[in-house]
Amino acid sequence: MAKKRRKLNKDFERKIYTSRKNVELVLAKIYDIDDEDIQKEYISAFNVVVSLYDQLKEDYEKVGFNDNSEDVLKTYKNAFKLFETEFEI
């Protein structure tokens, strides 16, 4: 039986790309923090955002664009905004 092709969405791919750039930027800023205790605190808080981004990317690569994709993206964006409001970067 032939493998079902995953559904692609160029607009969603751009959102994933932008999300990756945002994650990389924040991680770079976190790694620039000199105080190790503060840096560890930021990293542990930001790990939630990173794991949601990883889930978003993995889901799209394996399954493609589906009904769940927008929900995962929304959850990621909410977590990112929450991190930004709680931690000054």
ROBA-274078 format. One record per atom (N, C-alpha, C, O): residue in one letter; atom name; x, y, z. Coordinates in nm, 4 decimals, always signed. Each point is the difference from the previous one (the first is absolute). Layout:
BEGIN
{node 'a', 'CA', {X, Y, Z}},
...
# end
This chain:
BEGIN
{node 'm', 'N', {+0.0840, -0.1168, +0.0000}},
{node 'm', 'CA', {-0.0840, +0.1168, +0.0000}},
{node 'm', 'C', {+0.0893, +0.1242, +0.0000}},
{node 'm', 'O', {+0.1001, +0.0039, +0.0716}},
{node 'a', 'N', {-0.1338, +0.0937, -0.1482}},
{node 'a', 'CA', {+0.0786, +0.1218, -0.0107}},
{node 'a', 'C', {-0.0147, +0.0848, +0.1253}},
{node 'a', 'O', {-0.1069, +0.0068, +0.0606}},
{node 'k', 'N', {+0.2171, +0.0577, -0.0234}},
{node 'k', 'CA', {-0.0009, +0.0865, +0.1169}},
{node 'k', 'C', {-0.0754, +0.1293, -0.0335}},
{node 'k', 'O', {+0.0189, +0.0582, -0.1068}},
{node 'k', 'N', {-0.1034, -0.0150, +0.1985}},
{node 'k', 'CA', {-0.0781, +0.1218, -0.0208}},
{node 'k', 'C', {+0.0936, +0.1210, +0.0078}},
{node 'k', 'O', {+0.0809, +0.0099, +0.0922}},
{node 'r', 'N', {-0.0915, +0.0803, -0.1873}},
{node 'r', 'CA', {+0.0832, +0.1194, -0.0020}},
{node 'r', 'C', {-0.0481, +0.0988, +0.1049}},
{node 'r', 'O', {-0.1196, +0.0128, +0.0264}},
{node 'r', 'N', {+0.2148, +0.0559, +0.0318}},
{node 'r', 'CA', {-0.0385, +0.0998, +0.0991}},
{node 'r', 'C', {-0.0428, +0.1280, -0.0701}},
{node 'r', 'O', {+0.0531, +0.0347, -0.1055}},
{node 'k', 'N', {-0.1474, +0.0337, +0.1635}},
{node 'k', 'CA', {-0.0539, +0.1225, -0.0578}},
{node 'k', 'C', {+0.0929, +0.1168, +0.0353}},
{node 'k', 'O', {+0.0323, +0.0211, +0.1169}},
{node 'l', 'N', {+0.0099, +0.0537, -0.2178}},
{node 'l', 'CA', {+0.0903, +0.1122, +0.0205}},
{node 'l', 'C', {-0.0768, +0.1312, -0.0010}},
{node 'l', 'O', {-0.1074, +0.0107, -0.0593}},
{node 'n', 'N', {+0.1648, +0.0893, +0.1263}},
{node 'n', 'CA', {-0.0610, +0.1313, +0.0068}},
{node 'n', 'C', {+0.1126, +0.1029, +0.0096}},
{node 'n', 'O', {+0.0662, +0.0102, +0.1032}},
{node 'k', 'N', {-0.0446, +0.0656, -0.2100}},
{node 'k', 'CA', {+0.1115, +0.0955, -0.0061}},
{node 'k', 'C', {-0.0103, +0.1071, +0.1085}},
{node 'k', 'O', {+0.1010, +0.0366, +0.0600}},
{node 'd', 'N', {-0.2208, +0.0136, -0.0344}},
{node 'd', 'CA', {-0.0180, +0.1019, +0.1026}},
{node 'd', 'C', {+0.0386, -0.0547, +0.1376}},
{node 'd', 'O', {+0.0643, +0.0686, +0.0794}},
{node 'f', 'N', {-0.1041, -0.1916, -0.0530}},
{node 'f', 'CA', {+0.0331, -0.0626, +0.1283}},
{node 'f', 'C', {+0.1504, -0.0244, +0.0098}},
{node 'f', 'O', {+0.0575, +0.0139, +0.1080}},
{node 'e', 'N', {+0.0065, -0.0498, -0.2185}},
{node 'e', 'CA', {+0.1450, -0.0190, +0.0002}},
{node 'e', 'C', {+0.0716, +0.1301, +0.0347}},
{node 'e', 'O', {+0.1003, -0.0019, +0.0713}},
{node 'r', 'N', {-0.1507, +0.1149, -0.1208}},
{node 'r', 'CA', {+0.0583, +0.1304, +0.0346}},
{node 'r', 'C', {-0.0148, +0.0282, +0.1491}},
{node 'r', 'O', {+0.0903, +0.0555, +0.0626}},
{node 'k', 'N', {-0.2040, -0.0936, -0.0064}},
{node 'k', 'CA', {-0.0221, +0.0205, +0.1434}},
{node 'k', 'C', {+0.0965, -0.0855, +0.0824}},
{node 'k', 'O', {+0.0506, +0.0447, +0.1029}},
{node 'i', 'N', {-0.0258, -0.1656, -0.1477}},
{node 'i', 'CA', {+0.0959, -0.0873, +0.0687}},
{node 'i', 'C', {+0.1401, +0.0595, -0.0093}},
{node 'i', 'O', {+0.0741, +0.0013, +0.0983}},
{node 'y', 'N', {-0.0382, +0.0481, -0.2170}},
{node 'y', 'CA', {+0.1312, +0.0614, -0.0201}},
{node 'y', 'C', {+0.0175, +0.1222, +0.0915}},
{node 'y', 'O', {+0.1044, +0.0161, +0.0631}},
{node 't', 'N', {-0.2056, +0.0683, -0.0565}},
{node 't', 'CA', {+0.0046, +0.1174, +0.0871}},
{node 't', 'C', {+0.0106, -0.0417, +0.1462}},
{node 't', 'O', {+0.0727, +0.0617, +0.0778}},
{node 's', 'N', {-0.1446, -0.1654, -0.0415}},
{node 's', 'CA', {+0.0052, -0.0507, +0.1373}},
{node 's', 'C', {+0.1402, -0.0489, +0.0337}},
{node 's', 'O', {+0.0504, +0.0251, +0.1094}},
{node 'r', 'N', {+0.0118, -0.0942, -0.2028}},
{node 'r', 'CA', {+0.1364, -0.0495, +0.0220}},
{node 'r', 'C', {+0.0961, +0.1166, +0.0220}},
{node 'r', 'O', {+0.0838, -0.0042, +0.0901}},
{node 'k', 'N', {-0.0962, +0.1077, -0.1719}},
{node 'k', 'CA', {+0.0871, +0.1169, +0.0139}},
{node 'k', 'C', {-0.0217, +0.0689, +0.1353}},
{node 'k', 'O', {+0.0960, +0.0447, +0.0627}},
{node 'n', 'N', {-0.2199, -0.0362, -0.0183}},
{node 'n', 'CA', {-0.0291, +0.0596, +0.1302}},
{node 'n', 'C', {+0.0603, -0.0809, +0.1145}},
{node 'n', 'O', {+0.0555, +0.0562, +0.0944}},
{node 'v', 'N', {-0.0669, -0.1878, -0.1036}},
{node 'v', 'CA', {+0.0578, -0.0876, +0.1020}},
{node 'v', 'C', {+0.1522, +0.0158, +0.0019}},
{node 'v', 'O', {+0.0598, +0.0115, +0.1069}},
{node 'e', 'N', {+0.0024, -0.0109, -0.2241}},
{node 'e', 'CA', {+0.1453, +0.0150, -0.0074}},
{node 'e', 'C', {+0.0453, +0.1340, +0.0573}},
{node 'e', 'O', {+0.1017, +0.0062, +0.0691}},
{node 'l', 'N', {-0.1751, +0.0996, -0.0966}},
{node 'l', 'CA', {+0.0348, +0.1330, +0.0502}},
{node 'l', 'C', {-0.0067, +0.0053, +0.1525}},
{node 'l', 'O', {+0.0912, +0.0511, +0.0651}},
{node 'v', 'N', {-0.1989, -0.1038, -0.0091}},
{node 'v', 'CA', {-0.0145, +0.0020, +0.1456}},
{node 'v', 'C', {+0.1065, -0.0877, +0.0652}},
{node 'v', 'O', {+0.0566, +0.0380, +0.1025}},
{node 'l', 'N', {-0.0287, -0.1541, -0.1602}},
{node 'l', 'CA', {+0.1051, -0.0856, +0.0560}},
{node 'l', 'C', {+0.1358, +0.0693, -0.0037}},
{node 'l', 'O', {+0.0780, -0.0117, +0.0946}},
{node 'a', 'N', {-0.0493, +0.0830, -0.2019}},
{node 'a', 'CA', {+0.1264, +0.0743, -0.0085}},
{node 'a', 'C', {+0.0068, +0.1067, +0.1091}},
{node 'a', 'O', {+0.1047, +0.0195, +0.0617}},
{node 'k', 'N', {-0.2150, +0.0486, -0.0385}},
{node 'k', 'CA', {-0.0032, +0.1017, +0.1052}},
{node 'k', 'C', {+0.0172, -0.0632, +0.1380}},
{node 'k', 'O', {+0.0679, +0.0555, +0.0864}},
{node 'i', 'N', {-0.1293, -0.1708, -0.0667}},
{node 'i', 'CA', {+0.0122, -0.0691, +0.1286}},
{node 'i', 'C', {+0.1444, -0.0430, +0.0223}},
{node 'i', 'O', {+0.0531, +0.0162, +0.1099}},
{node 'y', 'N', {+0.0107, -0.0705, -0.2125}},
{node 'y', 'CA', {+0.1380, -0.0460, +0.0146}},
{node 'y', 'C', {+0.0978, +0.1155, +0.0178}},
{node 'y', 'O', {+0.1139, -0.0220, +0.0414}},
{node 'd', 'N', {-0.1558, +0.1441, -0.0717}},
{node 'd', 'CA', {+0.0840, +0.1182, +0.0218}},
{node 'd', 'C', {-0.0061, +0.0511, +0.1444}},
{node 'd', 'O', {+0.0782, +0.0870, +0.0381}},
{node 'i', 'N', {-0.1690, -0.1397, +0.0409}},
{node 'i', 'CA', {-0.0124, +0.0425, +0.1397}},
{node 'i', 'C', {+0.1208, -0.0518, +0.0772}},
{node 'i', 'O', {+0.0333, -0.1183, -0.0062}},
{node 'd', 'N', {+0.0317, +0.2088, +0.0790}},
{node 'd', 'CA', {+0.1231, -0.0357, +0.0725}},
{node 'd', 'C', {-0.0263, -0.0772, +0.1292}},
{node 'd', 'O', {+0.0760, -0.0907, +0.0340}},
{node 'd', 'N', {-0.1805, +0.1247, +0.0367}},
{node 'd', 'CA', {-0.0317, -0.0649, +0.1268}},
{node 'd', 'C', {-0.0573, -0.1393, -0.0263}},
{node 'd', 'O', {-0.1069, -0.0139, -0.0594}},
{node 'e', 'N', {+0.1790, -0.0890, +0.1042}},
{node 'e', 'CA', {-0.0417, -0.1387, -0.0289}},
{node 'e', 'C', {-0.1349, -0.0355, +0.0611}},
{node 'e', 'O', {-0.0795, -0.0707, -0.0620}},
{node 'd', 'N', {+0.0531, +0.1187, +0.1822}},
{node 'd', 'CA', {-0.1284, -0.0316, +0.0647}},
{node 'd', 'C', {-0.1173, +0.0577, -0.0783}},
{node 'd', 'O', {-0.1012, -0.0669, -0.0205}},
{node 'i', 'N', {+0.1160, +0.1907, -0.0224}},
{node 'i', 'CA', {-0.1067, +0.0629, -0.0785}},
{node 'i', 'C', {-0.0138, -0.0707, -0.1343}},
{node 'i', 'O', {-0.1112, -0.0242, -0.0470}},
{node 'q', 'N', {+0.2237, -0.0086, -0.0139}},
{node 'q', 'CA', {-0.0021, -0.0690, -0.1289}},
{node 'q', 'C', {-0.0727, -0.1345, +0.0120}},
{node 'q', 'O', {-0.0806, -0.0342, -0.0865}},
{node 'k', 'N', {+0.1078, -0.0413, +0.1914}},
{node 'k', 'CA', {-0.0663, -0.1292, +0.0210}},
{node 'k', 'C', {-0.1505, +0.0180, +0.0195}},
{node 'k', 'O', {-0.0800, -0.0793, -0.0496}},
{node 'e', 'N', {+0.0429, +0.1837, +0.1218}},
{node 'e', 'CA', {-0.1419, +0.0277, +0.0229}},
{node 'e', 'C', {-0.0708, +0.0303, -0.1322}},
{node 'e', 'O', {-0.1089, -0.0511, -0.0260}},
{node 'y', 'N', {+0.1713, +0.1342, -0.0567}},
{node 'y', 'CA', {-0.0569, +0.0339, -0.1302}},
{node 'y', 'C', {-0.0097, -0.1231, -0.0899}},
{node 'y', 'O', {-0.1013, -0.0213, -0.0667}},
{node 'i', 'N', {+0.2061, -0.0586, +0.0654}},
{node 'i', 'CA', {+0.0007, -0.1196, -0.0850}},
{node 'i', 'C', {-0.1107, -0.0961, +0.0415}},
{node 'i', 'O', {-0.0724, -0.0525, -0.0845}},
{node 's', 'N', {+0.0598, +0.0300, +0.2135}},
{node 's', 'CA', {-0.1037, -0.0944, +0.0444}},
{node 's', 'C', {-0.1399, +0.0514, -0.0338}},
{node 's', 'O', {-0.0884, -0.0783, -0.0346}},
{node 'a', 'N', {+0.0687, +0.2091, +0.0447}},
{node 'a', 'CA', {-0.1309, +0.0567, -0.0348}},
{node 'a', 'C', {-0.0235, -0.0046, -0.1507}},
{node 'a', 'O', {-0.1123, -0.0230, -0.0448}},
{node 'f', 'N', {+0.2170, +0.0444, -0.0326}},
{node 'f', 'CA', {-0.0145, +0.0038, -0.1459}},
{node 'f', 'C', {-0.0096, -0.1399, -0.0603}},
{node 'f', 'O', {-0.0442, -0.0146, -0.1139}},
{node 'n', 'N', {+0.0842, -0.0874, +0.1875}},
{node 'n', 'CA', {-0.0084, -0.1377, -0.0507}},
{node 'n', 'C', {-0.1423, -0.0396, -0.0382}},
{node 'n', 'O', {-0.0194, -0.0827, -0.0891}},
{node 'v', 'N', {-0.0789, +0.1401, +0.1547}},
{node 'v', 'CA', {-0.1401, -0.0267, -0.0344}},
{node 'v', 'C', {-0.0267, +0.0470, -0.1429}},
{node 'v', 'O', {-0.0619, -0.0707, -0.0795}},
{node 'v', 'N', {+0.1091, +0.1899, +0.0489}},
{node 'v', 'CA', {-0.0192, +0.0573, -0.1336}},
{node 'v', 'C', {+0.0744, -0.0833, -0.1043}},
{node 'v', 'O', {-0.0532, -0.0285, -0.1073}},
{node 'v', 'N', {+0.1758, -0.0098, +0.1395}},
{node 'v', 'CA', {+0.0813, -0.0792, -0.0927}},
{node 'v', 'C', {-0.0661, -0.1345, -0.0277}},
{node 'v', 'O', {-0.0038, -0.0444, -0.1147}},
{node 's', 'N', {-0.0475, -0.0201, +0.2167}},
{node 's', 'CA', {-0.0641, -0.1302, -0.0213}},
{node 's', 'C', {-0.1266, +0.0136, -0.0839}},
{node 's', 'O', {-0.0300, -0.0876, -0.0811}},
{node 'l', 'N', {-0.0439, +0.1953, +0.0994}},
{node 'l', 'CA', {-0.1184, +0.0225, -0.0833}},
{node 'l', 'C', {+0.0389, +0.0273, -0.1447}},
{node 'l', 'O', {-0.0675, -0.0459, -0.0921}},
{node 'y', 'N', {+0.1754, +0.1200, +0.0714}},
{node 'y', 'CA', {+0.0485, +0.0222, -0.1360}},
{node 'y', 'C', {+0.0420, -0.1332, -0.0637}},
{node 'y', 'O', {-0.0329, -0.0276, -0.1153}},
{node 'd', 'N', {+0.1061, -0.0543, +0.1920}},
{node 'd', 'CA', {+0.0428, -0.1306, -0.0516}},
{node 'd', 'C', {-0.1194, -0.0867, -0.0380}},
{node 'd', 'O', {+0.0021, -0.0676, -0.1028}},
{node 'q', 'N', {-0.1055, +0.0697, +0.1852}},
{node 'q', 'CA', {-0.1217, -0.0760, -0.0289}},
{node 'q', 'C', {-0.0661, +0.0510, -0.1277}},
{node 'q', 'O', {-0.0446, -0.0787, -0.0835}},
{node 'l', 'N', {+0.0389, +0.2097, +0.0692}},
{node 'l', 'CA', {-0.0586, +0.0624, -0.1184}},
{node 'l', 'C', {+0.0742, -0.0423, -0.1264}},
{node 'l', 'O', {-0.0615, -0.0405, -0.0987}},
{node 'k', 'N', {+0.1919, +0.0502, +0.1026}},
{node 'k', 'CA', {+0.0834, -0.0334, -0.1156}},
{node 'k', 'C', {-0.0077, -0.1493, -0.0336}},
{node 'k', 'O', {-0.0148, -0.0381, -0.1161}},
{node 'e', 'N', {+0.0252, -0.0451, +0.2192}},
{node 'e', 'CA', {-0.0046, -0.1451, -0.0202}},
{node 'e', 'C', {-0.1334, -0.0445, -0.0583}},
{node 'e', 'O', {-0.0047, -0.0808, -0.0927}},
{node 'd', 'N', {-0.1022, +0.1339, +0.1476}},
{node 'd', 'CA', {-0.1340, -0.0355, -0.0475}},
{node 'd', 'C', {-0.0155, +0.0368, -0.1473}},
{node 'd', 'O', {-0.0556, -0.0774, -0.0779}},
{node 'y', 'N', {+0.1041, +0.1943, +0.0399}},
{node 'y', 'CA', {-0.0119, +0.0425, -0.1394}},
{node 'y', 'C', {+0.0856, -0.0877, -0.0911}},
{node 'y', 'O', {-0.0430, -0.0359, -0.1096}},
{node 'e', 'N', {+0.1631, +0.0013, +0.1540}},
{node 'e', 'CA', {+0.0888, -0.0824, -0.0821}},
{node 'e', 'C', {-0.0529, -0.1421, -0.0178}},
{node 'e', 'O', {+0.0166, -0.0596, -0.1064}},
{node 'k', 'N', {-0.0797, +0.0057, +0.2093}},
{node 'k', 'CA', {-0.0488, -0.1383, -0.0066}},
{node 'k', 'C', {-0.1380, -0.0101, -0.0643}},
{node 'k', 'O', {-0.0231, -0.0851, -0.0860}},
{node 'v', 'N', {-0.0678, +0.1718, +0.1279}},
{node 'v', 'CA', {-0.1394, -0.0117, -0.0411}},
{node 'v', 'C', {-0.0374, +0.1027, -0.1062}},
{node 'v', 'O', {-0.0829, -0.0266, -0.0871}},
{node 'g', 'N', {+0.1448, +0.1441, +0.0951}},
{node 'g', 'CA', {-0.0376, +0.1084, -0.0894}},
{node 'g', 'C', {-0.1007, +0.0903, +0.0677}},
{node 'g', 'O', {-0.0245, -0.0114, +0.1201}},
{node 'f', 'N', {-0.0330, +0.1000, -0.1967}},
{node 'f', 'CA', {-0.0993, +0.0928, +0.0529}},
{node 'f', 'C', {-0.1293, -0.0763, +0.0248}},
{node 'f', 'O', {-0.0505, -0.0686, -0.0888}},
{node 'n', 'N', {-0.0031, +0.0811, +0.2110}},
{node 'n', 'CA', {-0.1236, -0.0698, +0.0344}},
{node 'n', 'C', {-0.0818, +0.0857, +0.0957}},
{node 'n', 'O', {+0.0368, +0.1138, +0.0291}},
{node 'd', 'N', {-0.1458, -0.1676, +0.0188}},
{node 'd', 'CA', {-0.0896, +0.0737, +0.0889}},
{node 'd', 'C', {+0.0695, +0.0437, +0.1294}},
{node 'd', 'O', {-0.0320, +0.1046, +0.0565}},
{node 'n', 'N', {+0.1261, -0.1850, -0.0112}},
{node 'n', 'CA', {+0.0698, +0.0256, +0.1248}},
{node 'n', 'C', {+0.1092, +0.1065, -0.0141}},
{node 'n', 'O', {+0.0412, +0.0588, +0.1000}},
{node 's', 'N', {+0.0054, -0.0334, -0.2197}},
{node 's', 'CA', {+0.1142, +0.0889, -0.0232}},
{node 's', 'C', {-0.0223, +0.1403, +0.0548}},
{node 's', 'O', {+0.0860, +0.0536, +0.0700}},
{node 'e', 'N', {-0.1982, +0.0051, -0.1005}},
{node 'e', 'CA', {-0.0284, +0.1362, +0.0470}},
{node 'e', 'C', {-0.0098, +0.0055, +0.1522}},
{node 'e', 'O', {+0.0401, +0.0990, +0.0611}},
{node 'd', 'N', {-0.0933, -0.2052, +0.0007}},
{node 'd', 'CA', {-0.0105, -0.0038, +0.1460}},
{node 'd', 'C', {+0.1377, -0.0042, +0.0648}},
{node 'd', 'O', {+0.0243, +0.0686, +0.0993}},
{node 'v', 'N', {+0.0657, -0.1487, -0.1550}},
{node 'v', 'CA', {+0.1354, -0.0094, +0.0538}},
{node 'v', 'C', {+0.0725, +0.1333, -0.0184}},
{node 'v', 'O', {+0.0717, +0.0443, +0.0898}},
{node 'l', 'N', {-0.0899, +0.0196, -0.2047}},
{node 'l', 'CA', {+0.0608, +0.1300, -0.0247}},
{node 'l', 'C', {-0.0526, +0.1037, +0.0987}},
{node 'l', 'O', {+0.0770, +0.0809, +0.0519}},
{node 'k', 'N', {-0.2057, -0.0826, -0.0261}},
{node 'k', 'CA', {-0.0604, +0.0944, +0.0945}},
{node 'k', 'C', {+0.0544, -0.0232, +0.1413}},
{node 'k', 'O', {+0.0292, +0.0958, +0.0716}},
{node 't', 'N', {-0.0156, -0.2208, -0.0318}},
{node 't', 'CA', {+0.0545, -0.0334, +0.1314}},
{node 't', 'C', {+0.1448, +0.0478, +0.0109}},
{node 't', 'O', {+0.0402, +0.0551, +0.1025}},
{node 'y', 'N', {+0.0379, -0.0767, -0.2089}},
{node 'y', 'CA', {+0.1388, +0.0474, -0.0026}},
{node 'y', 'C', {+0.0051, +0.1522, +0.0153}},
{node 'y', 'O', {+0.0772, +0.0517, +0.0808}},
{node 'k', 'N', {-0.1584, +0.0194, -0.1574}},
{node 'k', 'CA', {+0.0010, +0.1467, +0.0044}},
{node 'k', 'C', {-0.0408, +0.0517, +0.1380}},
{node 'k', 'O', {+0.0573, +0.0970, +0.0495}},
{node 'n', 'N', {-0.1554, -0.1611, +0.0119}},
{node 'n', 'CA', {-0.0421, +0.0406, +0.1341}},
{node 'n', 'C', {+0.1119, -0.0217, +0.1014}},
{node 'n', 'O', {+0.0228, +0.0844, +0.0866}},
{node 'a', 'N', {+0.0465, -0.1970, -0.0973}},
{node 'a', 'CA', {+0.1116, -0.0283, +0.0912}},
{node 'a', 'C', {+0.1136, +0.0996, -0.0212}},
{node 'a', 'O', {+0.0627, +0.0443, +0.0962}},
{node 'f', 'N', {-0.0364, -0.0094, -0.2210}},
{node 'f', 'CA', {+0.1046, +0.0972, -0.0314}},
{node 'f', 'C', {-0.0346, +0.1366, +0.0585}},
{node 'f', 'O', {+0.0856, +0.0662, +0.0587}},
{node 'k', 'N', {-0.2102, -0.0244, -0.0745}},
{node 'k', 'CA', {-0.0439, +0.1294, +0.0546}},
{node 'k', 'C', {+0.0070, +0.0004, +0.1525}},
{node 'k', 'O', {+0.0396, +0.0994, +0.0608}},
{node 'l', 'N', {-0.0782, -0.2105, -0.0001}},
{node 'l', 'CA', {+0.0063, -0.0115, +0.1454}},
{node 'l', 'C', {+0.1442, +0.0123, +0.0482}},
{node 'l', 'O', {+0.0274, +0.0686, +0.0984}},
{node 'f', 'N', {+0.0641, -0.1348, -0.1674}},
{node 'f', 'CA', {+0.1415, +0.0100, +0.0358}},
{node 'f', 'C', {+0.0467, +0.1451, -0.0117}},
{node 'f', 'O', {+0.0686, +0.0505, +0.0888}},
{node 'e', 'N', {-0.1055, +0.0161, -0.1976}},
{node 'e', 'CA', {+0.0420, +0.1391, -0.0215}},
{node 'e', 'C', {-0.0525, +0.0939, +0.1088}},
{node 'e', 'O', {+0.0680, +0.0951, +0.0385}},
{node 't', 'N', {-0.1881, -0.1219, +0.0102}},
{node 't', 'CA', {-0.0566, +0.0881, +0.1030}},
{node 't', 'C', {+0.0604, -0.0271, +0.1375}},
{node 't', 'O', {+0.0104, +0.0911, +0.0822}},
{node 'e', 'N', {+0.0291, -0.2148, -0.0569}},
{node 'e', 'CA', {+0.0536, -0.0345, +0.1315}},
{node 'e', 'C', {+0.1507, +0.0233, +0.0116}},
{node 'e', 'O', {+0.0515, +0.0217, +0.1096}},
{node 'f', 'N', {+0.0194, -0.0264, -0.2235}},
{node 'f', 'CA', {+0.1452, +0.0151, +0.0012}},
{node 'f', 'C', {+0.0417, +0.1100, -0.0965}},
{node 'f', 'O', {-0.0446, +0.0048, -0.1147}},
{node 'e', 'N', {+0.1306, +0.0829, +0.1633}},
{node 'e', 'CA', {+0.0495, +0.1079, -0.0860}},
{node 'e', 'C', {+0.1157, -0.0517, -0.0838}},
{node 'e', 'O', {+0.1015, -0.0447, +0.0534}},
{node 'i', 'N', {-0.1170, +0.0509, -0.1811}},
{node 'i', 'CA', {+0.1090, -0.0393, -0.0927}},
{node 'i', 'C', {+0.0273, +0.1163, -0.0908}},
{node 'i', 'O', {+0.0872, -0.0084, -0.0865}},
# end
